Amino acid sequence: MELPDIALLVSLAGVVIRVVAVAIVPANRRPSSAMAWLLAIFSIPTLGPLAYALIGSSKLPQDRREKQREINERILKATSGMHDRLSALGWSQWLASIVGLNRTLGAMPMVSADQAEVLTDYETSLRALTDAVQTATDWVHAESTSSRGARRALTFGGRDV
């Protein structure tokens, strides 16, 4: 083979790699992540595809998927029938599809009688938390987010404090 033939083959291989990357990389990936991988593959022709092959998989490891499958089975067994009781309440079409998707992908059922409130004033939130703890019969779950974005979660009356 002569040098021009080798150059042609390398160029064709680069085009094929880029076309295949456009078809494979965006699947099951956030658009920003897919765009970053494609940018790396297109702008760094040798290292980009190699890096994607080594660390670019969006699949969880097999043992992690097995653990998730086991947890989903436990949740489905523990909450069997809960979905039927709540769906009898007459959900709207959009809510029924979201609940079904949540149940299928994560096994978590829709629950009722939960409530949430966003309090932005410190004094009001402290008063509301104190009242909730004093009147709770079972437990109170509270979450706090600081101005720097740090989240804290507390459960009162239960086992976690």
VEXDRENRO-682989 format. One record per residue: residue in three letters; x, y, z of N, C-alpha, C, CB in turn. Coordinates in Angstrom, 1 decimal, decimal comma, padded with zeros to 4 digits, m for minus. Glycine has a CB too. Example, Ala and Ser with C-alpha at 12.3 -4.5 7.8 and 13.67 -1.06 7.14 Angstrom:
BEGIN
{r ALA {013,2 m005,7 007,8} {012,3 m004,5 007,8} {013,2 m003,3 007,8} {011,3 m004,5 009,0}},
{r SER {012,8 m002,2 007,1} {013,7 m001,1 007,1} {012,9 000,0 007,9} {014,1 m000,6 005,7}},
% end
This chain:
BEGIN
{r MET {000,8 m001,2 000,0} {000,0 000,0 000,0} {000,9 001,2 000,0} {m000,9 000,0 001,2}},
{r GLU {000,4 002,2 m000,7} {001,2 003,4 m000,8} {000,6 004,4 000,3} {001,0 004,1 m002,2}},
{r LEU {001,4 005,4 000,5} {001,0 006,4 001,5} {m000,4 007,1 001,3} {002,1 007,5 001,6}},
{r PRO {m000,7 007,5 000,1} {m002,0 008,1 m000,2} {m003,2 007,1 000,2} {m002,2 008,5 m001,6}},
{r ASP {m003,0 005,8 m000,1} {m004,0 004,8 000,3} {m004,2 004,7 001,8} {m003,6 003,4 m000,3}},
{r ILE {m003,1 004,7 002,5} {m003,2 004,6 004,0} {m003,9 005,9 004,5} {m001,7 004,5 004,6}},
{r ALA {m003,6 007,0 004,0} {m004,2 008,3 004,4} {m005,7 008,2 004,1} {m003,6 009,5 003,7}},
{r LEU {m006,1 007,7 003,0} {m007,5 007,5 002,7} {m008,2 006,6 003,6} {m007,7 007,0 001,2}},
{r LEU {m007,6 005,5 004,0} {m008,1 004,5 004,9} {m008,3 005,1 006,3} {m007,3 003,3 005,0}},
{r VAL {m007,3 005,9 006,8} {m007,4 006,5 008,1} {m008,5 007,6 008,1} {m006,0 007,2 008,4}},
{r SER {m008,6 008,3 007,0} {m009,7 009,3 006,9} {m011,0 008,7 006,9} {m009,5 010,2 005,6}},
{r LEU {m011,2 007,6 006,2} {m012,5 006,9 006,2} {m012,8 006,3 007,5} {m012,4 005,7 005,1}},
{r ALA {m011,8 005,7 008,2} {m012,0 005,2 009,6} {m012,4 006,3 010,5} {m010,7 004,5 010,1}},
{r GLY {m011,9 007,5 010,4} {m012,3 008,6 011,2} {m013,7 009,0 011,0} {m011,4 009,8 011,0}},
{r VAL {m014,1 009,0 009,7} {m015,5 009,3 009,4} {m016,5 008,3 009,9} {m015,7 009,5 007,8}},
{r VAL {m016,1 007,0 009,8} {m017,0 005,9 010,3} {m017,1 006,0 011,8} {m016,4 004,6 009,9}},
{r ILE {m016,0 006,3 012,5} {m016,0 006,4 014,0} {m016,9 007,5 014,4} {m014,6 006,6 014,5}},
{r ARG {m016,9 008,7 013,7} {m017,7 009,8 014,0} {m019,2 009,5 013,8} {m017,3 011,0 013,3}},
{r VAL {m019,5 008,9 012,7} {m020,9 008,5 012,3} {m021,5 007,5 013,4} {m021,0 007,9 010,9}},
{r VAL {m020,7 006,5 013,7} {m021,1 005,6 014,7} {m021,3 006,2 016,1} {m020,1 004,4 014,8}},
{r ALA {m020,4 007,2 016,4} {m020,5 007,9 017,7} {m021,8 008,7 017,7} {m019,3 008,8 017,8}},
{r VAL {m022,1 009,4 016,7} {m023,4 010,1 016,6} {m024,6 009,2 016,9} {m023,5 010,9 015,3}},
{r ALA {m024,5 008,0 016,4} {m025,6 007,1 016,6} {m025,6 006,4 018,0} {m025,6 006,0 015,6}},
{r ILE {m024,5 006,2 018,6} {m024,4 005,4 019,8} {m024,3 006,3 021,1} {m023,2 004,5 019,8}},
{r VAL {m023,5 007,3 021,1} {m023,2 008,1 022,3} {m024,5 008,8 022,9} {m022,3 009,2 022,0}},
{r PRO {m025,4 009,4 022,2} {m026,5 010,0 022,9} {m027,6 009,1 023,5} {m027,2 010,9 021,9}},
{r ALA {m027,5 007,8 023,2} {m028,5 006,9 023,7} {m028,4 006,8 025,2} {m028,4 005,5 023,1}},
{r ASN {m029,6 006,9 025,9} {m029,7 006,8 027,4} {m028,7 007,7 028,1} {m029,4 005,4 027,8}},
{r ARG {m028,6 009,0 027,7} {m027,7 009,9 028,2} {m028,3 011,3 028,2} {m026,3 009,9 027,5}},
{r ARG {m028,0 012,1 029,2} {m028,4 013,5 029,2} {m027,8 014,2 028,0} {m028,1 014,2 030,5}},
{r PRO {m028,6 015,2 027,4} {m028,0 015,9 026,3} {m026,7 016,6 026,5} {m029,0 016,9 025,8}},
{r SER {m026,5 017,1 027,7} {m025,2 017,8 028,0} {m024,1 016,8 028,0} {m025,3 018,6 029,3}},
{r SER {m024,3 015,7 028,6} {m023,3 014,6 028,7} {m023,0 014,1 027,3} {m023,7 013,5 029,6}},
{r ALA {m024,0 013,8 026,5} {m023,8 013,3 025,1} {m023,0 014,4 024,3} {m025,2 013,0 024,5}},
{r MET {m023,4 015,6 024,4} {m022,7 016,7 023,7} {m021,2 016,7 024,0} {m023,4 018,0 023,9}},
{r ALA {m020,9 016,6 025,3} {m019,5 016,6 025,8} {m018,7 015,5 025,2} {m019,5 016,6 027,3}},
{r TRP {m019,3 014,3 025,2} {m018,6 013,1 024,7} {m018,4 013,3 023,2} {m019,4 011,8 025,0}},
{r LEU {m019,4 013,7 022,5} {m019,3 013,9 021,0} {m018,3 015,0 020,7} {m020,6 014,3 020,4}},
{r LEU {m018,2 016,0 021,5} {m017,2 017,1 021,3} {m015,8 016,5 021,5} {m017,5 018,2 022,3}},
{r ALA {m015,6 015,7 022,5} {m014,3 015,0 022,7} {m014,0 014,1 021,6} {m014,3 014,3 024,1}},
{r ILE {m014,9 013,3 021,1} {m014,7 012,4 020,0} {m014,3 013,1 018,7} {m015,9 011,4 019,8}},
{r PHE {m015,0 014,2 018,5} {m014,8 014,9 017,2} {m013,5 015,7 017,3} {m016,0 015,8 016,9}},
{r SER {m013,2 016,3 018,4} {m012,1 017,3 018,5} {m010,8 016,6 018,8} {m012,4 018,4 019,5}},
{r ILE {m010,8 015,4 019,5} {m009,6 014,7 019,8} {m009,7 013,3 019,2} {m009,4 014,6 021,3}},
{r PRO {m009,5 013,2 017,9} {m009,8 012,0 017,1} {m009,2 010,7 017,7} {m009,3 012,1 015,7}},
{r THR {m008,0 010,7 018,3} {m007,4 009,5 018,8} {m007,8 009,2 020,2} {m005,9 009,6 018,7}},
{r LEU {m007,7 010,2 021,1} {m008,0 010,0 022,5} {m009,5 010,0 022,8} {m007,3 011,1 023,3}},
{r GLY {m010,3 010,8 022,1} {m011,7 010,9 022,4} {m012,4 009,5 022,3} {m012,4 011,8 021,4}},
{r PRO {m012,3 008,8 021,2} {m013,0 007,5 021,1} {m012,4 006,5 022,2} {m012,8 006,9 019,8}},
{r LEU {m011,1 006,6 022,4} {m010,5 005,7 023,4} {m011,0 006,0 024,8} {m008,9 005,9 023,4}},
{r ALA {m011,1 007,2 025,2} {m011,6 007,6 026,5} {m013,1 007,1 026,6} {m011,5 009,1 026,7}},
{r TYR {m013,9 007,3 025,6} {m015,3 006,9 025,6} {m015,4 005,4 025,8} {m016,0 007,3 024,3}},
{r ALA {m014,5 004,6 025,1} {m014,5 003,2 025,2} {m014,1 002,7 026,6} {m013,5 002,6 024,2}},
{r LEU {m013,3 003,5 027,3} {m012,8 003,1 028,6} {m013,8 003,5 029,7} {m011,5 003,7 028,9}},
{r ILE {m014,3 004,7 029,7} {m015,1 005,2 030,8} {m016,4 005,8 030,4} {m014,3 006,3 031,5}},
{r GLY {m016,8 005,7 029,2} {m018,0 006,3 028,7} {m019,3 005,6 028,9} {m017,9 006,7 027,3}},
{r SER {m019,3 004,4 029,4} {m020,5 003,5 029,5} {m021,5 004,2 030,5} {m020,1 002,1 030,0}},
{r SER {m022,8 004,2 030,1} {m023,8 004,8 031,0} {m024,5 003,7 031,7} {m024,8 005,6 030,1}},
{r LYS {m024,1 002,4 031,6} {m024,7 001,3 032,4} {m024,0 001,2 033,7} {m024,5 000,0 031,6}},
{r LEU {m024,8 000,8 034,7} {m024,3 000,5 036,0} {m023,6 m000,8 036,0} {m025,5 000,5 037,1}},
{r PRO {m022,7 m001,0 036,9} {m022,0 m002,4 037,0} {m023,1 m003,5 037,3} {m020,9 m002,3 038,0}},
{r GLN {m022,8 m004,7 036,9} {m023,7 m005,8 037,0} {m024,1 m006,0 038,5} {m023,1 m007,1 036,5}},
{r ASP {m023,2 m005,9 039,4} {m023,6 m006,2 040,8} {m024,5 m005,1 041,3} {m022,3 m006,2 041,7}},
{r ARG {m024,3 m003,8 040,9} {m025,2 m002,8 041,3} {m026,6 m003,0 040,7} {m024,7 m001,4 040,8}},
{r ARG {m026,7 m003,4 039,4} {m028,0 m003,7 038,8} {m028,7 m004,9 039,5} {m027,8 m004,0 037,3}},
{r GLU {m028,0 m005,9 040,0} {m028,5 m007,0 040,7} {m029,1 m006,5 042,0} {m027,5 m008,1 040,9}},
{r LYS {m028,4 m005,6 042,7} {m028,9 m005,1 044,0} {m030,1 m004,3 043,8} {m027,8 m004,2 044,7}},
{r GLN {m030,2 m003,5 042,7} {m031,4 m002,7 042,5} {m032,6 m003,6 042,1} {m031,1 m001,7 041,3}},
{r ARG {m032,3 m004,7 041,4} {m033,4 m005,6 041,0} {m033,9 m006,3 042,3} {m032,9 m006,7 040,0}},
{r GLU {m033,0 m006,6 043,2} {m033,5 m007,3 044,5} {m034,3 m006,3 045,3} {m032,2 m007,8 045,3}},
{r ILE {m033,8 m005,1 045,4} {m034,6 m004,1 046,2} {m035,9 m003,8 045,6} {m033,8 m002,7 046,3}},
{r ASN {m036,0 m003,7 044,2} {m037,3 m003,5 043,6} {m038,2 m004,7 043,9} {m037,1 m003,4 042,1}},
{r GLU {m037,7 m005,9 043,9} {m038,6 m007,0 044,2} {m039,1 m007,0 045,6} {m037,8 m008,4 044,0}},
{r ARG {m038,3 m006,6 046,6} {m038,7 m006,4 048,0} {m039,8 m005,3 048,1} {m037,5 m006,1 048,9}},
{r ILE {m039,6 m004,2 047,4} {m040,5 m003,1 047,5} {m041,9 m003,6 046,9} {m040,0 m001,9 046,8}},
{r LEU {m041,8 m004,2 045,7} {m043,0 m004,7 045,1} {m043,8 m005,7 046,0} {m042,7 m005,3 043,7}},
{r LYS {m043,1 m006,6 046,6} {m043,7 m007,5 047,5} {m044,3 m006,8 048,7} {m042,7 m008,6 048,0}},
{r ALA {m043,6 m005,9 049,3} {m044,1 m005,2 050,5} {m045,2 m004,3 050,3} {m042,9 m004,5 051,2}},
{r THR {m045,4 m003,8 049,0} {m046,4 m002,8 048,7} {m047,4 m003,4 047,8} {m045,8 m001,6 048,2}},
{r SER {m047,5 m004,7 047,6} {m048,5 m005,2 046,7} {m049,9 m004,8 047,1} {m048,4 m006,8 046,6}},
{r GLY {m050,7 m004,5 046,1} {m052,1 m004,1 046,4} {m052,3 m002,6 046,7} {m052,6 m004,9 047,5}},
{r MET {m051,2 m001,9 047,1} {m051,3 m000,5 047,4} {m051,7 000,3 046,2} {m050,0 000,0 048,0}},
{r HIS {m051,1 000,0 045,0} {m051,4 000,7 043,8} {m052,9 000,6 043,4} {m050,5 000,1 042,6}},
{r ASP {m053,4 m000,6 043,6} {m054,8 m000,8 043,2} {m055,8 000,0 044,1} {m055,2 m002,3 043,3}},
{r ARG {m055,5 000,1 045,4} {m056,4 000,9 046,3} {m056,3 002,4 045,9} {m055,9 000,7 047,8}},
{r LEU {m055,1 002,9 045,7} {m055,0 004,3 045,4} {m055,5 004,7 044,0} {m053,6 004,8 045,5}},
{r SER {m055,3 003,8 043,0} {m055,8 004,1 041,6} {m057,3 004,1 041,6} {m055,3 003,1 040,6}},
{r ALA {m058,0 003,4 042,5} {m059,5 003,5 042,6} {m060,0 004,9 042,9} {m060,0 002,4 043,6}},
{r LEU {m059,1 005,7 043,4} {m059,5 007,1 043,8} {m059,8 008,0 042,5} {m058,5 007,8 044,6}},
{r GLY {m059,4 007,5 041,4} {m059,7 008,2 040,1} {m058,7 009,2 039,7} {m061,0 008,9 040,2}},
{r TRP {m057,5 008,7 039,4} {m056,4 009,6 039,0} {m056,7 010,2 037,6} {m055,1 008,9 039,0}},
{r SER {m056,1 011,3 037,3} {m056,2 011,9 035,9} {m055,3 011,0 035,1} {m055,8 013,4 035,9}},
{r GLN {m055,4 011,2 033,8} {m054,6 010,4 032,8} {m053,1 010,6 033,0} {m055,0 010,7 031,4}},
{r TRP {m052,7 011,9 033,1} {m051,3 012,2 033,2} {m050,7 011,7 034,5} {m051,1 013,8 033,1}},
{r LEU {m051,4 011,7 035,6} {m050,9 011,2 036,8} {m050,8 009,7 036,8} {m051,8 011,7 038,0}},
{r ALA {m051,8 009,0 036,2} {m051,7 007,6 036,1} {m050,5 007,1 035,3} {m053,0 007,0 035,4}},
{r SER {m050,1 007,8 034,3} {m049,0 007,4 033,5} {m047,7 007,6 034,3} {m048,9 008,2 032,2}},
{r ILE {m047,6 008,7 035,1} {m046,4 009,0 035,9} {m046,3 007,9 037,0} {m046,5 010,4 036,5}},
{r VAL {m047,4 007,6 037,6} {m047,4 006,6 038,7} {m047,0 005,3 038,1} {m048,8 006,5 039,4}},
{r GLY {m047,5 004,9 036,9} {m047,1 003,6 036,3} {m045,6 003,6 036,0} {m047,9 003,4 035,1}},
{r LEU {m045,1 004,7 035,4} {m043,7 004,8 035,1} {m042,8 004,6 036,4} {m043,4 006,1 034,4}},
{r ASN {m043,2 005,3 037,4} {m042,5 005,3 038,7} {m042,5 003,9 039,3} {m043,1 006,2 039,7}},
{r ARG {m043,6 003,2 039,2} {m043,7 001,8 039,7} {m042,9 000,9 038,9} {m045,2 001,4 039,7}},
{r THR {m042,9 001,0 037,6} {m042,2 000,1 036,7} {m040,6 000,3 036,8} {m042,6 000,4 035,2}},
{r LEU {m040,2 001,6 036,9} {m038,7 001,8 036,9} {m038,1 001,7 038,2} {m038,5 003,2 036,3}},
{r GLY {m038,8 002,1 039,3} {m038,2 002,2 040,6} {m039,0 001,4 041,6} {m038,1 003,5 041,0}},
{r ALA {m040,1 000,8 041,3} {m040,9 000,0 042,2} {m041,6 000,8 043,3} {m040,1 m001,1 042,8}},
{r MET {m041,4 002,0 043,4} {m042,0 002,8 044,5} {m043,4 003,1 044,1} {m041,2 004,1 044,7}},
{r PRO {m044,3 002,8 045,1} {m045,7 003,1 044,9} {m046,1 004,6 045,2} {m046,6 002,2 045,8}},
{r MET {m047,2 004,9 044,6} {m047,8 006,3 045,0} {m048,4 006,1 046,4} {m048,9 006,7 043,9}},
{r VAL {m048,2 007,1 047,2} {m048,7 007,1 048,5} {m049,6 008,3 048,7} {m047,6 007,0 049,6}},
{r SER {m050,5 008,2 049,7} {m051,4 009,4 049,9} {m051,2 009,9 051,3} {m052,9 009,0 049,7}},
{r ALA {m051,8 011,0 051,7} {m051,7 011,6 053,0} {m050,4 012,2 053,4} {m052,1 010,6 054,0}},
{r ASP {m049,5 012,4 052,4} {m048,3 013,1 052,7} {m048,5 014,6 052,4} {m047,1 012,5 051,9}},
{r GLN {m047,8 015,4 053,1} {m047,9 016,9 052,7} {m046,5 017,5 052,9} {m048,9 017,6 053,7}},
{r ALA {m046,3 018,6 052,2} {m045,0 019,3 052,2} {m045,3 020,8 052,2} {m044,1 018,9 051,0}},
{r GLU {m044,5 021,5 052,9} {m044,7 023,0 052,9} {m043,3 023,6 052,9} {m045,4 023,4 054,3}},
{r VAL {m043,2 024,7 052,1} {m042,0 025,4 051,9} {m042,1 026,7 052,8} {m041,6 025,8 050,4}},
{r LEU {m041,2 026,8 053,7} {m041,2 028,0 054,6} {m039,8 028,7 054,4} {m041,4 027,6 056,1}},
{r THR {m039,9 030,0 054,1} {m038,6 030,7 053,8} {m038,2 031,6 054,9} {m038,8 031,6 052,5}},
{r ASP {m039,1 031,8 055,9} {m038,7 032,7 057,0} {m038,2 031,8 058,2} {m039,9 033,5 057,5}},
{r TYR {m037,1 032,1 058,8} {m036,5 031,3 059,8} {m037,5 031,1 061,0} {m035,2 031,9 060,3}},
{r GLU {m038,0 032,2 061,5} {m038,9 032,2 062,7} {m040,1 031,3 062,4} {m039,3 033,6 063,1}},
{r THR {m040,7 031,5 061,3} {m041,9 030,7 060,9} {m041,6 029,2 060,8} {m042,5 031,2 059,6}},
{r SER {m040,4 028,9 060,2} {m040,1 027,5 060,0} {m039,8 026,9 061,3} {m038,9 027,4 059,1}},
{r LEU {m039,1 027,6 062,2} {m038,8 027,0 063,6} {m040,1 026,8 064,3} {m037,9 027,9 064,3}},
{r ARG {m041,1 027,7 064,3} {m042,3 027,6 065,0} {m043,1 026,4 064,4} {m043,2 028,9 064,8}},
{r ALA {m043,1 026,3 063,1} {m043,8 025,2 062,4} {m043,2 023,8 062,8} {m043,9 025,4 060,9}},
{r LEU {m041,9 023,8 062,8} {m041,2 022,5 063,2} {m041,5 022,1 064,6} {m039,7 022,7 063,0}},
{r THR {m041,5 023,1 065,5} {m041,8 022,8 066,9} {m043,2 022,3 067,1} {m041,6 024,1 067,8}},
{r ASP {m044,2 023,0 066,4} {m045,6 022,6 066,5} {m045,8 021,2 065,9} {m046,5 023,5 065,7}},
{r ALA {m045,1 020,9 064,8} {m045,2 019,5 064,2} {m044,7 018,4 065,1} {m044,5 019,5 062,8}},
{r VAL {m043,5 018,7 065,8} {m043,0 017,7 066,7} {m043,9 017,5 067,9} {m041,6 018,2 067,1}},
{r GLN {m044,5 018,6 068,4} {m045,3 018,5 069,6} {m046,6 017,8 069,3} {m045,6 019,9 070,2}},
{r THR {m047,2 017,9 068,1} {m048,5 017,3 067,8} {m048,4 016,0 067,0} {m049,3 018,3 067,0}},
{r ALA {m047,2 015,6 066,7} {m047,0 014,4 065,9} {m047,4 013,1 066,7} {m045,5 014,2 065,4}},
{r THR {m048,0 012,2 066,1} {m048,4 010,9 066,7} {m047,4 009,8 066,4} {m049,8 010,5 066,4}},
{r ASP {m046,8 010,0 065,2} {m045,9 008,9 064,7} {m044,5 009,5 064,5} {m046,4 008,3 063,5}},
{r TRP {m044,3 010,4 063,5} {m043,0 010,9 063,2} {m043,2 012,2 062,4} {m042,2 009,9 062,4}},
{r VAL {m042,1 013,0 062,3} {m042,0 014,2 061,6} {m040,7 014,2 060,8} {m042,1 015,5 062,5}},
{r HIS {m040,8 014,4 059,5} {m039,6 014,5 058,7} {m039,4 016,0 058,2} {m039,7 013,5 057,4}},
{r ALA {m038,3 016,5 058,5} {m038,0 017,9 058,1} {m036,7 018,0 057,3} {m037,9 018,9 059,3}},
{r GLU {m036,7 018,8 056,2} {m035,5 019,1 055,4} {m035,2 020,5 055,5} {m035,7 018,5 054,0}},
{r SER {m034,0 020,8 055,5} {m033,5 022,2 055,5} {m032,4 022,4 054,5} {m033,0 022,6 056,9}},
{r THR {m032,5 023,5 053,7} {m031,5 023,8 052,7} {m030,9 025,2 053,1} {m032,1 023,8 051,3}},
{r SER {m029,6 025,3 053,3} {m029,0 026,6 053,6} {m028,9 027,4 052,3} {m027,6 026,4 054,3}},
{r SER {m028,5 028,7 052,5} {m028,3 029,6 051,4} {m027,1 029,1 050,5} {m028,0 031,0 051,9}},
{r ARG {m026,3 028,2 051,0} {m025,2 027,7 050,2} {m025,6 026,4 049,5} {m023,9 027,5 051,0}},
{r GLY {m026,8 025,9 049,7} {m027,2 024,7 049,0} {m027,1 023,4 049,8} {m026,6 024,6 047,7}},
{r ALA {m026,5 023,5 051,0} {m026,3 022,3 051,8} {m027,7 021,8 052,3} {m025,4 022,5 053,0}},
{r ARG {m028,0 020,5 052,2} {m029,3 020,0 052,6} {m029,1 019,2 053,9} {m029,9 019,1 051,5}},
{r ARG {m030,1 019,3 054,8} {m030,1 018,5 056,0} {m031,4 017,9 056,2} {m029,7 019,4 057,3}},
{r ALA {m031,5 016,7 056,6} {m032,8 016,0 056,8} {m032,8 015,4 058,3} {m033,0 014,9 055,8}},
{r LEU {m033,9 015,6 058,9} {m034,1 015,1 060,3} {m035,4 014,4 060,4} {m034,1 016,3 061,3}},
{r THR {m035,4 013,3 061,2} {m036,7 012,6 061,4} {m036,8 012,6 062,9} {m036,6 011,2 060,8}},
{r PHE {m038,0 013,1 063,4} {m038,2 013,2 064,8} {m039,3 012,1 065,1} {m038,7 014,6 065,2}},
{r GLY {m039,2 011,5 066,3} {m040,2 010,5 066,7} {m039,9 009,1 066,2} {m041,5 011,0 066,3}},
{r GLY {m039,2 009,0 065,1} {m038,9 007,7 064,5} {m037,5 007,3 065,1} {m038,8 007,8 063,0}},
{r ARG {m036,8 006,4 064,4} {m035,6 005,9 064,9} {m034,4 006,8 064,4} {m035,3 004,5 064,3}},
{r ASP {m034,6 007,6 063,4} {m033,5 008,5 062,9} {m033,7 009,9 063,6} {m033,5 008,6 061,4}},
{r VAL {m032,7 010,4 064,2} {m032,7 011,7 064,7} {m031,4 012,4 064,4} {m033,0 011,7 066,3}},
% end
